[in-house]
Amino acid sequence: MRLRFGWLLAGLAFVGCGGAQELDGAVTEDRQVQAQACTPALAATKVKDILPPDAPLPSPFRPIPTGLTNVQGTLFFSADPYQGPAALWRSNGTPASTVPFVEFPSDGLTFREFASFTAVGSRLYFTMNDPVVGRELWVTDGTAAGTRLVKDITPGIESSSLSNFNSLGGALSFFRTTANGMELWRSNGTTAGTFRVVSFGPEESMAYPTVRTHGALLFFLQDAVHGTRLWRTDGTAVGTRVVKRLDAGQPPVTSARLSYTGLGLFTLDDTSGTEVWRTDGTPAGTVRLDTFGNPVTLLGSVGPYVVVAGRTADNEHLKLSRLLLTGDGKATVTTLPNPFEGQPSIEPYIQDSQEAGGKLYFSEAISSPGPAARQVGLWVTNGTAGGTRQLSVRLTTSDVRSSPLFDTGAGTLLFSSGDGDMGLLPQVTNGTPAGTGRVTTTSPGANTPEEFTRVGNTIFFRGYSGVHGDALWSVPANVMCTPLSASAE
């Protein structure tokens, strides 16, 4: 279960300036420094407590608030307490504007189970459980009168299996799984305008994940006859087609993400190893860059490079490698140090990665004999050994959650990390130790700040309220850190 593990990290050092150590070019820091202050001063502010003081605390698997979504400059989110009533909220960033606009009685349900929040224009689409129609497609414009069931796609109380919601061409596109196979659907928010676009047949199954590029959604279908094929869709029947057959078999599609240049990147774990591909959504532009003989994790792209991480032969270190986006150019970047050498069960693995401000960030966890990691650190790389360094070793070590990494869109990265005995706090970095530190001394501790969501020039997130449960918080998107002393990188 999700636990508040912030205080368990108090014994781990926050990485800062000075005392550099190096392994194959990867720089780490060996002494603790004072955490930096960020500007504007006390930038993170609590917008509003969502739970009343006498309300039961929600399940750790169903946090409140959740589903934070930007709908044309307004934040929408949900609150779904045990046995209701559940509600949809909206906020413009002030306490007065942060209000529930529609409420759903429990009607005997344990939870309403809101999911798949997706903004299309000025409306928010989502799925919700209902005692009469089951889990189906709903839409809201941010008012009670404008919140309604779109269509009972599977008539009666039986629920529909809907996934991969996307805004394409001004409408909602999504997939439906039935006993007859996978289907692509489209909706304009009306019953008549919600219909099946393509049926792929009973043999086809979807291999997740998907990626958006060049105005289309790219996805992968597999079966014993056709193998693994890359498809694309713009949400219409004529715009849905096979791009390329990738493999005669059905290897797992282990990752897919968008490069900073707008190219799609994905990996296949084939019998020969992990294949790294790039695509622009055309047959000629879908190219296998190279194959690694051991499993690797796709981190993303930076500069001219695609960067991946894989374990060394002793399983005790992560080795970063790179490929040129243009093809070939496979090379080792660096091998990351492991501070627990000689101890049992110290296998490193990647938790998350994110591009921000022209740099590539990733979190590396070191395993332990138990379910929780020994340590989770934040790294940054530009695809070179000298440009790879560790910024923090105090991300959450929970075994059921991870510290989110979020591109602010202002050249920096927001993440959650420990800071002394204050628990886990929102922190910001520009990729240097001097530019890394806590957003504010009064922001939430003890619980990982989660669901960073940018709306205009504000980033909202969920974090411990300091009063009861979690609250809605905000921070300016341009928040940054300035050193308290003239410490150098």
BELFEN-V748618 format. One record per backbone hydrogen bond with DSSP energy under -0.5 kcal/mol. NH is the residue of the N-H (numbers start at 0). CO is the residue of the C=O. Records with the same first field share a line. If there is no record, write none. Layout:
NH=CO ; CO
//
This chain:
4=2
5=445
7=4
8=5
9=6
11=8
15=30
20=27
22=25
25=22
26=387
27=20
29=17 ; 18
30=17
32=13
35=435
36=481
38=479
42=39 ; 438
44=473
46=44 ; 471
47=471
49=469
50=469
54=51
61=58
64=77
65=77
68=75
70=68 ; 73
71=69
73=70
74=90
75=68
76=88
77=65
78=86
82=109
83=80 ; 109
84=103
85=103
86=78
87=101
88=76
89=98
90=74
97=93 ; 94
98=89 ; 96
100=87
101=87
103=85
104=102
108=105
114=126
117=124
119=122
122=119
123=139
124=117 ; 122
125=137
126=114
127=135
128=111
133=129
135=127 ; 133
136=150
137=125
138=147
139=123
146=143
147=138 ; 145
149=136
150=136
152=150
154=152
159=134
160=176
161=159
162=174
165=172
167=165 ; 170
170=167
171=186
172=165
173=184
174=162
175=182
176=160
177=175 ; 180
180=177
181=200
182=175
183=197
184=173
185=194
186=171
187=192
193=190
194=185 ; 192
196=183
197=183
199=181 ; 197
203=200
204=221
206=219
207=205
210=217
212=215
215=212
216=232
217=210 ; 215
218=230
219=206
220=228
221=204
222=226
226=222
227=246
228=220 ; 226
229=243
230=218 ; 228
231=240
232=216
239=236
240=231 ; 238
242=229
243=229
245=227 ; 243
246=227
251=268
253=251 ; 266
254=266
256=264
258=262
261=258
263=278
264=256
265=276
266=254
267=274
268=251
269=267 ; 272
272=269
273=291 ; 293
274=267 ; 272
275=289
276=265 ; 274
277=286
278=263
285=282
286=277 ; 284
288=275 ; 286
289=275
291=273
296=308
298=296 ; 306
299=306
301=304
304=301
305=322
306=299
307=320
308=296
309=318
311=316
314=311
318=309
319=317 ; 333
320=307
321=330
322=305
323=327
324=303
326=323
327=288
330=321
332=319
333=319
335=317
340=337
342=339
348=364
350=362
351=362
353=360
355=358
358=355
359=380
360=353 ; 358
361=378
362=351
363=376
364=348
365=374
366=346 ; 364
367=369
372=396
373=365
374=365
375=392
376=363
377=391
378=361
379=388
380=359
387=384
388=379 ; 386
389=26
390=377
391=377
394=375
403=448
405=413
407=405 ; 411
412=428
413=405
414=426
415=403
416=424
417=393
418=422
421=418
424=416
426=414
427=436
428=412
429=434
435=432
436=427
437=35
438=425
442=439
449=461
452=459
454=457
457=454
458=474
459=452 ; 457
460=472
461=449
462=470
464=468
469=63
470=462
471=47
472=460 ; 470
473=44
474=458
476=456
478=475
479=38
481=36
486=484
//
